[in-house]
Amino acid sequence: MRPWVSLAGSGLMTLPDTSTLERGRFNAGFTVDNQDRDPLRLDVVDLSAAWLAGLRPGLETYGHAVVSRAVAVSPRATLFPSPIDILVPRGLPVPQRPYYPQYAPIPYVNRTGRSQISQFLPGDAVVGVKKTLRASSGLVPGLAASAEIKIPLAWGLADLQGGAGTGAIDEHARITAEWEGRARSVVASVAYTHRGTPAWGDRVIVFDPSGVNVTDLPLRLPSEVGLGLGVRQVVTPNVALVAEVTKAAEVGGRTDAFREPGPLDIAAGAQLRWRGMAVTTGLRYHANSVARMTRYASPLGGLADLSQVSDADLVPYLSAIGASGSLPFLRHRGQSALEIPARGPSLPDGARLLPADLFVRAHDQIGYMLVCGWTFGRAAPR
């Protein structure tokens, strides 16, 4: 049996169905996945190597590795993401979170990293298994269970700032139901993703000439519940039309951040099979995108952004305001924000005042996806 391929093994577009590849057969290929995500008007393009293999009747393994991720982001004036080092003169109030807008799967992205497909910035690798629990029979749906683990392919802060991901390991579980007819099948799924704890958080440094007090604020990312509904209409044995509606919602404890409701995507496309080739392609509409212009009031408004100040200018400036003790605690490549003392020298070259309001212009709402694979091997006898 030749497979219909998806981004999650045998399936529709982003949703799996309850079928599995026959034991002894393999499918290898590539995927291109373009998504538009808020609240930072992110435009994400993933180029991945993908695989699918039948292990035994009713059991398959699948996965992909993002070999190149490109992320288009908002202008730098909007971006001041974690990790942030906040310097506060002793006696002044410490700004409280939320500090930044954030899209949890790519929490550190800013304009200091790489953001072109040609740069081959790696993302994550996903390895999953799917088990068919029962076949569809009349009004009784077939059932399948899937489990995945997502492993980062890049951990360095420079790569994470380019959009590589969270740098942590995630676990994912899904139950899929499928009602199969002669030429049409309907798929429904519910999924849960537990996000790992990333390594980088924020830091508050309270200073005076006598010394500093340092408080680290870990970054906690929310977990996610995903719901999906899809339909496949087989036109010929080698051609099918597919459509999906998927919704993701954040759950569990998390760091305060400016967020938007999880993405609601509406997708439609086609699936093709010809000899050993299997192709799935379609368009994805980001239905609940933020307004074309969204405003966030920033608690860091009026602070000085020192992130682009050279060491040659930063060291004497911090010494002049009594903050020389903070130098060992400022992290390379992180963002640095200073609550400006009442009396002190003018800001050094490269500093800027953070705006009181953050404005985000929404990106276009249309994405696309392509899965292309070749099936080979001989099905083992049952």
SEMI-59505 format. One record per residue (C-alpha): x, y, z; residue number from 1; residue in three letters. Coordinates in nm, 4 decimals, padded with zeros to 6 digits. Layout:
((X; Y; Z); NUM; 'ALA') ...
END
This chain:
((00.0000; 00.0000; 00.0000); 1; 'MET') ((00.1488; 00.3343; -00.1017); 2; 'ARG') ((00.1292; 00.5988; 00.1727); 3; 'PRO') ((-00.0307; 00.9385; 00.1841); 4; 'TRP') ((00.2422; 01.1453; 00.3546); 5; 'VAL') ((00.2127; 01.4371; 00.5979); 6; 'SER') ((00.4391; 01.6368; 00.8270); 7; 'LEU') ((00.3657; 01.3735; 01.0952); 8; 'ALA') ((00.4102; 01.0414; 00.9151); 9; 'GLY') ((00.1215; 00.8827; 00.7243); 10; 'SER') ((-00.1571; 01.1389; 00.7226); 11; 'GLY') ((-00.3125; 01.4485; 00.5669); 12; 'LEU') ((-00.1088; 01.7716; 00.5822); 13; 'MET') ((-00.0045; 01.8452; 00.9395); 14; 'THR') ((-00.2346; 01.5827; 01.0945); 15; 'LEU') ((-00.1654; 01.2090; 01.1023); 16; 'PRO') ((-00.4358; 00.9587; 01.0154); 17; 'ASP') ((-00.4720; 00.6093; 01.1637); 18; 'THR') ((-00.2904; 00.4235; 00.8837); 19; 'SER') ((00.0699; 00.3051; 00.9030); 20; 'THR') ((00.3299; 00.2155; 00.6445); 21; 'LEU') ((00.3709; -00.1561; 00.5791); 22; 'GLU') ((00.6512; -00.3368; 00.7577); 23; 'ARG') ((00.9671; -00.3434; 00.5490); 24; 'GLY') ((00.8851; -00.0288; 00.3517); 25; 'ARG') ((01.0518; 00.3101; 00.3896); 26; 'PHE') ((00.9794; 00.6624; 00.2719); 27; 'ASN') ((01.2520; 00.9275; 00.2621); 28; 'ALA') ((01.2319; 01.2816; 00.1354); 29; 'GLY') ((01.2121; 01.6455; 00.2360); 30; 'PHE') ((00.9586; 01.8983; 00.3625); 31; 'THR') ((00.9198; 02.2749; 00.3322); 32; 'VAL') ((00.6966; 02.4266; 00.5997); 33; 'ASP') ((00.6094; 02.7988; 00.6050); 34; 'ASN') ((00.4150; 02.9415; 00.9010); 35; 'GLN') ((00.3084; 03.2905; 01.0063); 36; 'ASP') ((00.3048; 03.3331; 01.3833); 37; 'ARG') ((00.2242; 03.6041; 01.6403); 38; 'ASP') ((00.2770; 03.8183; 01.8426); 39; 'PRO') ((00.6037; 03.9118; 01.6697); 40; 'LEU') ((00.4797; 03.8892; 01.3081); 41; 'ARG') ((00.7134; 03.5950; 01.2596); 42; 'LEU') ((00.7429; 03.4366; 00.9169); 43; 'ASP') ((00.9067; 03.0949; 00.9640); 44; 'VAL') ((01.0329; 02.8681; 00.6854); 45; 'VAL') ((01.1670; 02.5220; 00.7733); 46; 'ASP') ((01.3521; 02.3018; 00.5262); 47; 'LEU') ((01.3712; 01.9478; 00.6660); 48; 'SER') ((01.4890; 01.6001; 00.5830); 49; 'ALA') ((01.2046; 01.3563; 00.6594); 50; 'ALA') ((01.1590; 00.9817; 00.6928); 51; 'TRP') ((00.8885; 00.7222; 00.7506); 52; 'LEU') ((00.9317; 00.3481; 00.8111); 53; 'ALA') ((00.6962; 00.0584; 00.8750); 54; 'GLY') ((00.8134; -00.1439; 01.1751); 55; 'LEU') ((00.5418; -00.4074; 01.1948); 56; 'ARG') ((00.1698; -00.4280; 01.1158); 57; 'PRO') ((00.0028; -00.1219; 01.2661); 58; 'GLY') ((00.3273; 00.0404; 01.3829); 59; 'LEU') ((00.5431; 00.3003; 01.2098); 60; 'GLU') ((00.8182; 00.5412; 01.3013); 61; 'THR') ((00.8591; 00.8826; 01.1434); 62; 'TYR') ((01.0406; 01.2063; 01.1914); 63; 'GLY') ((01.2197; 01.4991; 01.0421); 64; 'HIS') ((01.5234; 01.7155; 01.1060); 65; 'ALA') ((01.5108; 02.0882; 01.0317); 66; 'VAL') ((01.8360; 02.1416; 00.8451); 67; 'VAL') ((01.7650; 02.5075; 00.7691); 68; 'SER') ((01.5296; 02.7483; 00.9459); 69; 'ARG') ((01.4744; 03.1057; 00.8315); 70; 'ALA') ((01.2799; 03.3482; 01.0505); 71; 'VAL') ((01.1718; 03.6942; 00.9368); 72; 'ALA') ((01.1023; 03.9149; 01.2389); 73; 'VAL') ((00.9843; 04.2605; 01.3396); 74; 'SER') ((01.2119; 04.5664; 01.3291); 75; 'PRO') ((01.4731; 04.5854; 01.6033); 76; 'ARG') ((01.2848; 04.8627; 01.7845); 77; 'ALA') ((01.0157; 04.6057; 01.8640); 78; 'THR') ((01.2513; 04.3250; 01.9653); 79; 'LEU') ((01.3972; 04.3129; 02.3143); 80; 'PHE') ((01.3621; 03.9445; 02.4004); 81; 'PRO') ((01.5088; 03.7254; 02.6709); 82; 'SER') ((01.7810; 03.6948; 02.7907); 83; 'PRO') ((01.7761; 04.0480; 02.9349); 84; 'ILE') ((02.0144; 04.1876; 03.1977); 85; 'ASP') ((01.8358; 04.4745; 03.3751); 86; 'ILE') ((02.0572; 04.7139; 03.5709); 87; 'LEU') ((01.8786; 04.9104; 03.8437); 88; 'VAL') ((02.0377; 05.1686; 04.0776); 89; 'PRO') ((01.9735; 05.0704; 04.4379); 90; 'ARG') ((01.6653; 05.2456; 04.5707); 91; 'GLY') ((01.4822; 05.2633; 04.2378); 92; 'LEU') ((01.1907; 05.0265; 04.1621); 93; 'PRO') ((01.2700; 04.7105; 03.9672); 94; 'VAL') ((01.0602; 04.6750; 03.6486); 95; 'PRO') ((00.8264; 04.3776; 03.6655); 96; 'GLN') ((00.7442; 04.1236; 03.3967); 97; 'ARG') ((00.6098; 04.0960; 03.1293); 98; 'PRO') ((00.9091; 04.2468; 02.9502); 99; 'TYR') ((00.8511; 04.1286; 02.5912); 100; 'TYR') ((00.6160; 03.9758; 02.3342); 101; 'PRO') ((00.6957; 03.6081; 02.2886); 102; 'GLN') ((00.6133; 03.3124; 02.0643); 103; 'TYR') ((00.6977; 03.0146; 02.2857); 104; 'ALA') ((00.8482; 02.7742; 02.0250); 105; 'PRO') ((01.0995; 03.0445; 01.9200); 106; 'ILE') ((01.1392; 03.2536; 02.2373); 107; 'PRO') ((01.4790; 03.4175; 02.1818); 108; 'TYR') ((01.4555; 03.5325; 01.8210); 109; 'VAL') ((01.5881; 03.8798; 01.7408); 110; 'ASN') ((01.7812; 04.0472; 01.4624); 111; 'ARG') ((02.1292; 03.9524; 01.5848); 112; 'THR') ((02.1092; 03.5965; 01.4542); 113; 'GLY') ((02.0996; 03.4323; 01.1120); 114; 'ARG') ((01.7666; 03.4415; 00.9310); 115; 'SER') ((01.8109; 03.3164; 00.5750); 116; 'GLN') ((01.7487; 02.9669; 00.4380); 117; 'ILE') ((02.0880; 02.9787; 00.2671); 118; 'SER') ((02.2595; 03.0161; 00.6056); 119; 'GLN') ((02.1460; 02.6631; 00.7012); 120; 'PHE') ((02.0630; 02.7442; 01.0618); 121; 'LEU') ((01.9488; 02.4110; 01.2115); 122; 'PRO') ((01.6259; 02.3857; 01.4078); 123; 'GLY') ((01.4979; 02.0713; 01.5811); 124; 'ASP') ((01.4826; 01.6995; 01.5124); 125; 'ALA') ((01.1554; 01.5154; 01.5758); 126; 'VAL') ((01.1375; 01.1379; 01.6179); 127; 'VAL') ((00.7965; 00.9749; 01.6580); 128; 'GLY') ((00.6099; 00.6458; 01.6566); 129; 'VAL') ((00.2470; 00.5779; 01.5687); 130; 'LYS') ((00.0452; 00.2720; 01.6662); 131; 'LYS') ((-00.2901; 00.1813; 01.5118); 132; 'THR') ((-00.5171; 00.0763; 01.7972); 133; 'LEU') ((-00.8174; -00.0323; 01.5914); 134; 'ARG') ((-00.9519; -00.0041; 01.2381); 135; 'ALA') ((-01.2513; 00.2070; 01.1383); 136; 'SER') ((-01.5804; 00.0170; 01.1120); 137; 'SER') ((-01.8969; 00.1989; 01.0085); 138; 'GLY') ((-01.9710; 00.4751; 01.2580); 139; 'LEU') ((-01.7004; 00.3497; 01.4920); 140; 'VAL') ((-01.3791; 00.5397; 01.4180); 141; 'PRO') ((-01.0376; 00.3887; 01.3864); 142; 'GLY') ((-00.7937; 00.4978; 01.6550); 143; 'LEU') ((-00.4196; 00.5576; 01.6612); 144; 'ALA') ((-00.1792; 00.6840; 01.9259); 145; 'ALA') ((00.1359; 00.8816; 01.8493); 146; 'SER') ((00.4310; 00.9863; 02.0634); 147; 'ALA') ((00.7131; 01.2206; 01.9671); 148; 'GLU') ((01.0255; 01.3686; 02.1142); 149; 'ILE') ((01.1753; 01.6921; 01.9836); 150; 'LYS') ((01.5500; 01.7340; 02.0229); 151; 'ILE') ((01.7264; 02.0653; 01.9550); 152; 'PRO') ((01.9951; 02.0651; 01.6888); 153; 'LEU') ((02.1370; 02.3969; 01.8143); 154; 'ALA') ((02.1897; 02.5161; 02.1715); 155; 'TRP') ((02.4110; 02.8244; 02.1447); 156; 'GLY') ((02.2531; 03.1609; 02.2173); 157; 'LEU') ((02.3558; 03.3001; 01.8782); 158; 'ALA') ((02.1648; 03.0197; 01.7036); 159; 'ASP') ((01.8634; 03.0562; 01.9330); 160; 'LEU') ((01.8571; 03.4295; 01.8590); 161; 'GLN') ((01.8503; 03.3370; 01.4919); 162; 'GLY') ((01.5326; 03.1352; 01.5550); 163; 'GLY') ((01.6680; 02.7817; 01.6028); 164; 'ALA') ((01.4114; 02.7062; 01.8759); 165; 'GLY') ((01.4055; 02.6758; 02.2540); 166; 'THR') ((01.7251; 02.4756; 02.2974); 167; 'GLY') ((01.5296; 02.2310; 02.5179); 168; 'ALA') ((01.3725; 01.8875; 02.4720); 169; 'ILE') ((00.9937; 01.8624; 02.4230); 170; 'ASP') ((00.7617; 01.5609; 02.4511); 171; 'GLU') ((00.4424; 01.5237; 02.2485); 172; 'HIS') ((00.1514; 01.2771; 02.2625); 173; 'ALA') ((-00.1519; 01.2515; 02.0335); 174; 'ARG') ((-00.4691; 01.0472; 01.9920); 175; 'ILE') ((-00.6179; 01.0344; 01.6409); 176; 'THR') ((-00.9638; 00.9136; 01.5372); 177; 'ALA') ((-01.0559; 00.8442; 01.1753); 178; 'GLU') ((-01.3909; 00.7710; 01.0135); 179; 'TRP') ((-01.3216; 00.6031; 00.6792); 180; 'GLU') ((-01.5634; 00.5790; 00.3887); 181; 'GLY') ((-01.5209; 00.4483; 00.0381); 182; 'ARG') ((-01.3580; 00.7676; -00.0928); 183; 'ALA') ((-01.3678; 01.0056; 00.2014); 184; 'ARG') ((-01.2164; 00.9969; 00.5469); 185; 'SER') ((-01.2538; 01.2374; 00.8377); 186; 'VAL') ((-00.9777; 01.2737; 01.0951); 187; 'VAL') ((-00.9960; 01.4292; 01.4421); 188; 'ALA') ((-00.7082; 01.4553; 01.6852); 189; 'SER') ((-00.6137; 01.5919; 02.0252); 190; 'VAL') ((-00.2514; 01.6415; 02.1241); 191; 'ALA') ((-00.0471; 01.7577; 02.4218); 192; 'TYR') ((00.3052; 01.9004; 02.4101); 193; 'THR') ((00.5217; 01.9390; 02.7196); 194; 'HIS') ((00.7923; 02.1983; 02.6619); 195; 'ARG') ((01.1265; 02.1624; 02.8316); 196; 'GLY') ((01.2899; 02.4369; 03.0375); 197; 'THR') ((01.5266; 02.6509; 02.8299); 198; 'PRO') ((01.8700; 02.7441; 02.9579); 199; 'ALA') ((01.8473; 03.1221; 02.9223); 200; 'TRP') ((01.6390; 03.3543; 03.1393); 201; 'GLY') ((01.6478; 03.7151; 03.2544); 202; 'ASP') ((01.8659; 03.8747; 03.5218); 203; 'ARG') ((01.8134; 04.1752; 03.7507); 204; 'VAL') ((02.1275; 04.3489; 03.8785); 205; 'ILE') ((02.0714; 04.6051; 04.1552); 206; 'VAL') ((02.3836; 04.8159; 04.2037); 207; 'PHE') ((02.5485; 05.0946; 04.3974); 208; 'ASP') ((02.9174; 05.1825; 04.4384); 209; 'PRO') ((02.9510; 04.9332; 04.7251); 210; 'SER') ((02.8421; 04.6277; 04.5253); 211; 'GLY') ((02.5606; 04.4463; 04.3468); 212; 'VAL') ((02.2724; 04.2085; 04.4163); 213; 'ASN') ((02.1956; 03.9669; 04.1327); 214; 'VAL') ((01.8631; 03.7861; 04.0862); 215; 'THR') ((01.8145; 03.5350; 03.8053); 216; 'ASP') ((01.4629; 03.5016; 03.6628); 217; 'LEU') ((01.4232; 03.1680; 03.4788); 218; 'PRO') ((01.2247; 03.1537; 03.1573); 219; 'LEU') ((00.9310; 02.9128; 03.1826); 220; 'ARG') ((00.7574; 02.8211; 02.8594); 221; 'LEU') ((00.3941; 02.7048; 02.8462); 222; 'PRO') ((00.2911; 02.3595; 02.7383); 223; 'SER') ((00.0373; 02.3257; 02.4587); 224; 'GLU') ((-00.2872; 02.1478; 02.3753); 225; 'VAL') ((-00.3608; 02.1012; 02.0063); 226; 'GLY') ((-00.6917; 02.0173; 01.8389); 227; 'LEU') ((-00.7301; 01.9186; 01.4775); 228; 'GLY') ((-01.0021; 01.8250; 01.2304); 229; 'LEU') ((-00.9302; 01.7156; 00.8741); 230; 'GLY') ((-01.0884; 01.5533; 00.5710); 231; 'VAL') ((-00.9474; 01.3664; 00.2718); 232; 'ARG') ((-01.1468; 01.3196; -00.0484); 233; 'GLN') ((-00.9910; 01.0610; -00.2786); 234; 'VAL') ((-01.0421; 01.1650; -00.6415); 235; 'VAL') ((-00.8499; 00.8804; -00.8055); 236; 'THR') ((-00.6307; 00.6095; -00.6509); 237; 'PRO') ((-00.3372; 00.8473; -00.6944); 238; 'ASN') ((-00.4940; 01.1876; -00.6206); 239; 'VAL') ((-00.6729; 01.3207; -00.3125); 240; 'ALA') ((-00.7883; 01.6605; -00.1892); 241; 'LEU') ((-00.7299; 01.7441; 00.1771); 242; 'VAL') ((-00.8360; 02.0166; 00.4194); 243; 'ALA') ((-00.7604; 02.0814; 00.7859); 244; 'GLU') ((-00.8472; 02.3115; 01.0732); 245; 'VAL') ((-00.6003; 02.3111; 01.3629); 246; 'THR') ((-00.5928; 02.5081; 01.6865); 247; 'LYS') ((-00.3188; 02.5327; 01.9506); 248; 'ALA') ((-00.3713; 02.6678; 02.3037); 249; 'ALA') ((-00.1107; 02.7330; 02.5718); 250; 'GLU') ((-00.1584; 02.5627; 02.9095); 251; 'VAL') ((00.0312; 02.5337; 03.2369); 252; 'GLY') ((00.2663; 02.7648; 03.4222); 253; 'GLY') ((00.4712; 03.0136; 03.2265); 254; 'ARG') ((00.6717; 03.3332; 03.2476); 255; 'THR') ((00.4619; 03.6473; 03.2100); 256; 'ASP') ((00.4968; 03.7756; 02.8543); 257; 'ALA') ((00.2853; 03.9570; 02.5980); 258; 'PHE') ((00.1126; 03.6729; 02.4156); 259; 'ARG') ((-00.1656; 03.6182; 02.1679); 260; 'GLU') ((-00.4127; 03.3286; 02.1416); 261; 'PRO') ((-00.2480; 03.0183; 01.9990); 262; 'GLY') ((-00.2604; 02.9864; 01.6204); 263; 'PRO') ((-00.5801; 02.8839; 01.4419); 264; 'LEU') ((-00.4834; 02.7526; 01.0986); 265; 'ASP') ((-00.7061; 02.6618; 00.8058); 266; 'ILE') ((-00.5272; 02.4598; 00.5384); 267; 'ALA') ((-00.6193; 02.3033; 00.2058); 268; 'ALA') ((-00.4197; 02.1149; -00.0511); 269; 'GLY') ((-00.3702; 01.7970; -00.2501); 270; 'ALA') ((-00.1962; 01.4624; -00.2141); 271; 'GLN') ((-00.0418; 01.2793; -00.5083); 272; 'LEU') ((00.1046; 00.9318; -00.5473); 273; 'ARG') ((00.2892; 00.8148; -00.8572); 274; 'TRP') ((00.4928; 00.4970; -00.8584); 275; 'ARG') ((00.7268; 00.5359; -00.5603); 276; 'GLY') ((00.6741; 00.9093; -00.5170); 277; 'MET') ((00.4360; 01.0654; -00.2646); 278; 'ALA') ((00.3682; 01.4407; -00.2541); 279; 'VAL') ((00.1506; 01.6534; -00.0265); 280; 'THR') ((00.1236; 02.0270; -00.0846); 281; 'THR') ((-00.1089; 02.3058; 00.0225); 282; 'GLY') ((-00.1678; 02.6524; 00.1641); 283; 'LEU') ((-00.2186; 02.7486; 00.5289); 284; 'ARG') ((-00.4234; 03.0512; 00.6403); 285; 'TYR') ((-00.3407; 03.1960; 00.9839); 286; 'HIS') ((-00.6987; 03.2815; 01.0774); 287; 'ALA') ((-00.6518; 03.4546; 01.4134); 288; 'ASN') ((-00.3557; 03.6737; 01.3287); 289; 'SER') ((-00.3126; 03.9894; 01.5343); 290; 'VAL') ((-00.4392; 04.3171; 01.3945); 291; 'ALA') ((-00.2214; 04.4768; 01.1285); 292; 'ARG') ((-00.0881; 04.7065; 01.4021); 293; 'MET') ((-00.0739; 04.5877; 01.7641); 294; 'THR') ((00.0434; 04.7998; 02.0598); 295; 'ARG') ((00.1984; 04.6745; 02.3830); 296; 'TYR') ((00.2847; 04.9045; 02.6757); 297; 'ALA') ((00.6409; 04.8184; 02.7777); 298; 'SER') ((00.7516; 04.8203; 03.1444); 299; 'PRO') ((01.1036; 04.8794; 03.0116); 300; 'LEU') ((01.0050; 05.2000; 02.8335); 301; 'GLY') ((01.2521; 05.4796; 02.9119); 302; 'GLY') ((01.5339; 05.2437; 03.0081); 303; 'LEU') ((01.8578; 05.2631; 02.8127); 304; 'ALA') ((01.9375; 04.9752; 02.5798); 305; 'ASP') ((02.3115; 04.9109; 02.6184); 306; 'LEU') ((02.3187; 04.5965; 02.4039); 307; 'SER') ((02.4984; 04.7648; 02.1123); 308; 'GLN') ((02.7489; 04.9625; 02.3213); 309; 'VAL') ((03.1102; 04.8549; 02.2735); 310; 'SER') ((03.3077; 04.7307; 02.5733); 311; 'ASP') ((03.5449; 05.0243; 02.5323); 312; 'ALA') ((03.2558; 05.2657; 02.5943); 313; 'ASP') ((03.0529; 05.0505; 02.8345); 314; 'LEU') ((03.3197; 04.9898; 03.1003); 315; 'VAL') ((03.3980; 05.3572; 03.1761); 316; 'PRO') ((03.0298; 05.4504; 03.1640); 317; 'TYR') ((02.9283; 05.1853; 03.4185); 318; 'LEU') ((03.2208; 05.2854; 03.6397); 319; 'SER') ((03.1070; 05.6480; 03.6265); 320; 'ALA') ((02.7568; 05.5609; 03.7537); 321; 'ILE') ((02.8804; 05.3244; 04.0262); 322; 'GLY') ((02.7905; 05.0041; 03.8434); 323; 'ALA') ((03.1370; 04.8606; 03.7780); 324; 'SER') ((03.0512; 04.5634; 04.0013); 325; 'GLY') ((02.7862; 04.4558; 03.7504); 326; 'SER') ((03.0355; 04.3908; 03.4696); 327; 'LEU') ((03.1085; 04.0245; 03.5609); 328; 'PRO') ((02.7342; 03.9505; 03.5536); 329; 'PHE') ((02.6535; 04.0956; 03.2110); 330; 'LEU') ((02.6161; 03.8122; 02.9617); 331; 'ARG') ((02.7723; 03.8119; 02.6183); 332; 'HIS') ((02.5155; 03.8470; 02.3360); 333; 'ARG') ((02.2306; 03.9131; 02.5797); 334; 'GLY') ((02.0195; 04.2284; 02.5924); 335; 'GLN') ((02.1173; 04.4902; 02.8536); 336; 'SER') ((01.8804; 04.7575; 02.9839); 337; 'ALA') ((01.9693; 05.0289; 03.2356); 338; 'LEU') ((01.7337; 05.2257; 03.4558); 339; 'GLU') ((01.9084; 05.5593; 03.4091); 340; 'ILE') ((02.0338; 05.7181; 03.7345); 341; 'PRO') ((01.9052; 06.0630; 03.8233); 342; 'ALA') ((02.2560; 06.2066; 03.8034); 343; 'ARG') ((02.5216; 06.0738; 03.5737); 344; 'GLY') ((02.7051; 06.1257; 03.2459); 345; 'PRO') ((02.5338; 06.1181; 02.9107); 346; 'SER') ((02.4671; 05.7783; 02.7580); 347; 'LEU') ((02.7551; 05.6191; 02.5662); 348; 'PRO') ((02.7646; 05.5815; 02.1901); 349; 'ASP') ((02.5437; 05.2966; 02.0695); 350; 'GLY') ((02.2869; 05.3322; 02.3486); 351; 'ALA') ((01.9224; 05.4076; 02.2788); 352; 'ARG') ((01.6134; 05.4704; 02.4887); 353; 'LEU') ((01.3627; 05.1875; 02.4790); 354; 'LEU') ((01.0200; 05.3058; 02.3609); 355; 'PRO') ((00.7297; 05.3250; 02.6045); 356; 'ALA') ((00.5113; 05.1374; 02.3579); 357; 'ASP') ((00.5954; 04.8440; 02.1341); 358; 'LEU') ((00.4227; 04.8342; 01.7971); 359; 'PHE') ((00.4078; 04.5111; 01.5991); 360; 'VAL') ((00.2919; 04.5048; 01.2399); 361; 'ARG') ((00.1323; 04.1692; 01.1548); 362; 'ALA') ((00.2907; 03.9658; 00.8765); 363; 'HIS') ((00.0930; 03.8224; 00.5880); 364; 'ASP') ((-00.1437; 03.5427; 00.6922); 365; 'GLN') ((-00.0742; 03.2904; 00.4157); 366; 'ILE') ((00.1795; 03.0103; 00.4532); 367; 'GLY') ((00.2495; 02.6975; 00.2538); 368; 'TYR') ((00.3803; 02.3459; 00.2995); 369; 'MET') ((00.5289; 02.0736; 00.0818); 370; 'LEU') ((00.6091; 01.7123; 00.1662); 371; 'VAL') ((00.7871; 01.5087; -00.0987); 372; 'CYS') ((00.9105; 01.1541; -00.0435); 373; 'GLY') ((01.0048; 00.8342; -00.2216); 374; 'TRP') ((00.8881; 00.4948; -00.0988); 375; 'THR') ((01.1105; 00.1928; -00.1388); 376; 'PHE') ((01.1569; -00.1519; 00.0090); 377; 'GLY') ((00.9358; -00.4584; -00.0121); 378; 'ARG') ((00.6481; -00.5156; 00.2248); 379; 'ALA') ((00.7228; -00.8067; 00.4565); 380; 'ALA') ((00.4736; -01.0942; 00.4579); 381; 'PRO') ((00.2182; -01.0780; 00.7343); 382; 'ARG') 
END
